[in-house]
Amino acid sequence: MIKKSLILLNSISVSVPTTAYTPGSGELKVEVILTINVTPNEDLTNENTVYYQELLYETFSVLTTYYSSSAATKDNFIKVVVYRISKGSLVVDHAVILNSQTTTGQNQVAAATNNLVNGGATLAFGPGQTTPVAAGATTAAIYTAGGINATVTTSTTICDTFNTLNTCPTNQECSMNGNGVPYCAPLKSTDNFPLIVGLGVGIPLFFIVLALIIVLCVYNSKCHKSNSLDEDDDLNRTMPAHEGFFTGAIPGRFNSWNRLADNAFHGHCEYERGAYDNELFRGKDPNVHVKRDLQVLDIKKAKCLSSTQTTASITSVE
Ligand SMILES: *[C@@H]1O[C@H](CO)[C@@H](O)[C@H](O)[C@H]1NC(C)=O
């Protein structure tokens, strides 16, 4: 049985338990020593003073309001039992009684107190009772029914506290639900899956597109730029026949960077043209060169267009 002392205070009856609360059937008790960052305006060493009883009741009322409205605890909240209060700043030894058959309740209380300690919520006392009137908490020591304890501080995360109070099964880890309550969730190994798929598809796709662009560029410049080469070639055709015969057939002829670069891009068309030159005109009259170049130009254009047109051009040369 709980020993109680009944105090009449301004016609309000306050029930002050002096021994630990014994949870009833279906109740989960989580005991907390909460250090609230307010300084009591009067002495608290004698619990029979009016001020002590006033502040005790105010603390009970403030904590009842807090736990019954906090997203973390409101669903299972039954009541708060305040054992005692003391200075330093304001230390409140109390129990939170929850409607819970599991250890979920202790994680809910951990989340609610963590919110007070880490700036998520404040507690407001009556005017003139504390300085300041409202503040958060500096620490919360949590004592669970299972005998495991944890301390909530500004340097601990809710998952630090959770991992002190609980041990997740293999392949599970601390996560938080929508109410900020920690729980054991499957490891987030699948989180890497989209990244792996993205890189696995993206990188090969990048190189395929790059290769496609290069092929298109080379193909286009073969057909396009080779026409401008012909203008240079036409000038070269005024050289004696024996030099002209080797035009396009011998790489050494490309004696400038521009030529080399062109050759790299247009090697295919050049080579075919060169071979054609040697085959058809070797040892023939040099005067035919200008006419020949015009024909060759036609052939080169045709080769890049279609094979039937090429055949037609060759026929016309012969
Ligand atoms: C938790 O605190 C209680 C009360 O102070 C104590 O009896 C118990 O041994 C502590 N549990 C652990 C695991 O330290």
Ligand as a Chemical Component Dictionary entry (heavy atoms), coordinates in Angstrom:
data_LIG
# 
_chem_comp.id                   LIG 
_chem_comp.type                 NON-POLYMER 
_chem_comp.pdbx_formal_charge   0 
_chem_comp.three_letter_code    LIG 
# 
loop_
_chem_comp_atom.comp_id 
_chem_comp_atom.atom_id 
_chem_comp_atom.alt_atom_id 
_chem_comp_atom.type_symbol 
_chem_comp_atom.charge 
_chem_comp_atom.model_Cartn_x 
_chem_comp_atom.model_Cartn_y 
_chem_comp_atom.model_Cartn_z 
_chem_comp_atom.pdbx_ordinal 
LIG C1 C1 C 0 19.170 1.516  -11.937 1  
LIG O1 O1 O 0 18.883 2.315  -10.830 2  
LIG C2 C2 C 0 18.336 1.582  -9.716  3  
LIG C3 C3 C 0 17.905 2.573  -8.675  4  
LIG O2 O2 O 0 18.944 3.446  -8.385  5  
LIG C4 C4 C 0 19.387 0.605  -9.208  6  
LIG O3 O3 O 0 18.871 -0.150 -8.143  7  
LIG C5 C5 C 0 19.773 -0.314 -10.364 8  
LIG O4 O4 O 0 20.828 -1.167 -9.956  9  
LIG C6 C6 C 0 20.227 0.485  -11.555 10 
LIG N1 N1 N 0 20.411 -0.396 -12.681 11 
LIG C7 C7 C 0 21.582 -0.534 -13.276 12 
LIG C8 C8 C 0 21.651 -1.514 -14.410 13 
LIG O5 O5 O 0 22.565 0.095  -12.950 14 
# 
loop_
_chem_comp_bond.comp_id 
_chem_comp_bond.atom_id_1 
_chem_comp_bond.atom_id_2 
_chem_comp_bond.value_order 
_chem_comp_bond.pdbx_ordinal 
LIG C1 O1 SING 1  
LIG C1 C6 SING 2  
LIG O1 C2 SING 3  
LIG C2 C3 SING 4  
LIG C2 C4 SING 5  
LIG C3 O2 SING 6  
LIG C4 O3 SING 7  
LIG C4 C5 SING 8  
LIG C5 O4 SING 9  
LIG C5 C6 SING 10 
LIG C6 N1 SING 11 
LIG N1 C7 SING 12 
LIG C7 C8 SING 13 
LIG C7 O5 DOUB 14 
# 
